[in-house]
Amino acid sequence: MSETGLIEGETLRNVQFSVQNAPAREYENCVFEQCNFTNTDLSGIAFIDCSFEECNFSLAKLYDTSFQEANFTKCKLTGLDFSVCKKFLLSFKFTGCQLNLASFYQLKLRGQKFISCDLTEVDFSETDLQKADFSDSNLNGAIFDNTIVESADFRMAHYFALDPQRNYISSAKFSQDNLVGLVVGLDIQVE
């Protein structure tokens, strides 16, 4: 690590951040492979143009953490509160990740990609998810309340319940097979 607390352009493999000293203050263009951030306090740390592959972030603390163009692949991100991250230039891409019980409350995540993810009981309340892509993702028990999902893609999403009376769904995309997720709050039966 440099004296400025910046690590740039490095690949970090099998690092156990949860048992080591505090991570650097900023990572730029870094790749993290099979690293463990479980219960780690990542508050105030910046991850810029970084990729995370098969990492475990379960219950990490993210207060004022910056994720700019962060790509997560096959990572475990259970119970994370992304709503306390630094909002400026916040952007992610999740592929094959486990995000159960995570919170994205009140975040602006236009164009966000959740591809083949487990989003069980994730809180998307008051989140701006315009043009988001939920392809092949499990949304069982996910909370959509006063959420903007205009032009979002739910065509290949599974097990969602999205009340059109409590959310903004104009131009959102659904398949015939998953339309039942839109009538959950209407007290009707679909057979």
C-alpha positions in Angstrom: 0.0 0.0 0.0 1.2 3.5 -0.8 1.6 6.2 1.8 -1.6 7.8 0.5 -3.7 4.7 1.3 -4.3 4.0 -2.4 -4.0 0.6 -4.0 -4.2 0.7 -7.7 -4.3 -1.9 -10.5 -3.7 -4.9 -8.2 -5.2 -8.4 -8.0 -5.9 -9.5 -4.4 -6.6 -13.2 -3.9 -7.8 -15.0 -0.7 -7.3 -12.0 1.5 -9.0 -12.3 4.9 -9.9 -8.6 5.5 -12.1 -9.7 8.5 -9.1 -10.8 10.5 -6.4 -8.4 9.2 -5.8 -4.7 9.9 -8.1 -2.2 8.3 -8.1 -2.2 4.5 -6.6 0.7 2.5 -8.7 3.9 2.1 -9.0 3.6 -1.7 -8.9 0.9 -4.3 -8.9 1.7 -8.0 -9.0 -0.7 -10.9 -8.4 -3.7 -8.6 -9.6 -7.2 -8.8 -10.6 -9.1 -5.6 -10.8 -12.9 -5.9 -12.2 -15.1 -3.1 -11.6 -12.4 -0.5 -13.4 -12.4 2.9 -14.9 -9.1 4.1 -17.3 -10.7 6.6 -18.2 -8.3 9.4 -15.5 -5.9 8.2 -15.9 -2.2 8.7 -15.6 -0.7 5.2 -16.8 2.7 6.2 -15.3 5.5 4.3 -13.4 3.3 1.8 -13.6 3.9 -1.9 -13.8 1.1 -4.5 -13.5 2.6 -8.0 -13.7 0.5 -11.1 -13.1 -2.7 -9.0 -14.2 -6.3 -9.7 -15.1 -8.7 -6.9 -15.2 -12.4 -7.7 -16.5 -15.1 -5.3 -16.0 -12.7 -2.3 -17.9 -12.8 1.0 -19.2 -9.4 2.3 -21.8 -10.8 4.7 -22.7 -8.3 7.4 -19.9 -5.9 6.4 -20.4 -2.2 7.4 -20.8 0.1 4.5 -21.3 3.6 6.1 -20.1 6.2 3.6 -18.4 3.5 1.5 -18.0 4.4 -2.2 -18.7 1.9 -4.9 -18.2 3.4 -8.4 -18.5 1.0 -11.3 -18.2 -2.0 -9.0 -18.8 -5.4 -10.5 -19.7 -8.3 -8.3 -19.7 -11.9 -9.6 -20.7 -14.9 -7.5 -20.3 -12.9 -4.3 -22.2 -13.4 -1.0 -23.6 -10.0 0.1 -26.1 -11.1 2.7 -27.6 -8.5 5.0 -25.7 -5.5 3.6 -27.2 -2.1 4.0 -26.3 -0.4 0.7 -28.5 2.6 1.6 -25.8 4.0 3.8 -23.2 4.0 1.0 -21.9 7.3 -0.4 -24.5 8.2 -3.0 -22.2 10.2 -5.4 -21.5 8.1 -8.6 -22.8 4.9 -6.8 -23.1 2.1 -9.4 -22.9 -1.7 -9.3 -23.4 -4.7 -11.4 -24.3 -8.0 -9.7 -24.0 -11.3 -11.5 -24.8 -14.6 -9.8 -24.7 -13.0 -6.4 -26.5 -13.8 -3.1 -28.0 -10.5 -1.8 -30.6 -11.9 0.7 -31.8 -9.4 3.2 -29.8 -6.5 1.7 -31.3 -3.0 1.6 -31.2 -0.5 -1.2 -33.7 1.8 0.5 -34.1 5.2 -1.2 -31.1 4.7 -3.6 -31.0 6.0 -7.2 -30.0 2.9 -9.2 -31.1 3.5 -12.7 -30.0 0.9 -15.2 -28.9 -1.4 -12.3 -28.2 -5.0 -13.4 -29.1 -7.9 -11.1 -28.4 -11.0 -13.3 -29.0 -14.5 -12.0 -29.1 -13.2 -8.4 -30.8 -14.3 -5.2 -32.6 -11.2 -4.0 -34.8 -12.9 -1.3 -36.3 -10.4 1.1 -34.2 -7.5 -0.3 -35.6 -4.0 0.5 -36.1 -1.9 -2.6 -38.5 0.6 -0.8 -38.5 4.1 -2.4 -35.6 3.0 -4.7 -35.3 4.4 -8.2 -34.7 1.3 -10.4 -35.7 2.7 -13.8 -34.4 0.5 -16.6 -33.1 -2.1 -14.1 -32.6 -5.6 -15.3 -33.6 -8.5 -13.0 -33.0 -11.3 -15.6 -33.1 -14.8 -14.0 -33.2 -13.4 -10.5 -35.2 -14.7 -7.5 -37.2 -11.8 -5.9 -39.0 -14.0 -3.4 -40.2 -11.7 -0.5 -38.4 -8.6 -2.0 -40.0 -5.4 -0.9 -41.2 -2.9 -3.5 -42.9 0.0 -1.9 -43.1 3.4 -3.6 -40.4 2.0 -5.9 -39.8 3.4 -9.4 -39.4 0.4 -11.8 -40.3 2.2 -15.0 -38.9 0.4 -18.0 -37.3 -2.2 -15.7 -37.0 -5.7 -17.1 -38.8 -8.4 -15.1 -39.4 -10.8 -18.1 -37.1 -13.5 -16.7 -37.4 -12.7 -13.0 -39.0 -15.1 -10.5 -41.2 -15.0 -7.5 -41.7 -11.2 -7.3 -44.7 -9.4 -5.9 -45.1 -5.9 -7.2 -48.3 -4.0 -6.4 -49.0 -1.6 -9.3 -51.0 0.6 -6.9 -48.0 1.2 -4.6 -45.2 1.4 -7.2 -44.4 3.2 -10.5 -44.3 0.5 -13.2 -44.9 2.4 -16.5 -43.2 0.6 -19.5 -41.8 -2.1 -17.2 -41.4 -5.4 -19.1 -43.0 -8.7 -17.9 -43.6 -12.1 -19.5 -46.9 -13.9 -19.6 -45.5 -16.5 -17.2 -44.8 -14.0 -14.4 -47.7 -11.6 -14.6 -49.2 -13.1 -11.5 -46.5 -11.1 -9.6 -48.5 -8.0 -10.4 -51.8 -9.1 -9.0 -50.7 -10.1 -5.5 -52.2 -7.1 -3.8 -55.5 -7.3 -5.6 -57.0 -10.1 -3.7 -57.8 -12.2 -6.7 -57.0 -15.7 -7.8 -55.2 -16.6 -11.0 -55.5 -20.2 -12.2 
